[in-house]
């Protein structure tokens, strides 16, 4: 069974375990949120969400089996009231995620790739 729609919980775990990120947000894992952040939050913080998923169907000709793999795109937003802090946090997020692999019995995340950035 494919569970790629639940990739958010793995991204959350990667971000909250990053010492580089926690050094910037004050060791406060409550400043890293999937989808939405509370209104009364203090800067800096991170919001992340799945922004797309595409499925590629494959056929293993040798075994005669049909399968698939998913490509999940993700948006991570770094928010601060100070530009330098925001850039430092964005770099920490990139360092924590880019190239990261995750493999359990439930899911295999190929190395995470950085696609683009915007300010």
Buried (B, 14 or more C-beta within 10 A) or exposed (E): EEEBEEBBEBBBEBBBEBEBBBEBBEEEEEBBBBEEBEEEEEEBBBBBBBEEEEEEEEEEEEEEEEEEEEEBEBEBBBBBEEEEBBEBBBBBBBEBBEEBEBEEEEBEBEEBEEEEEEE
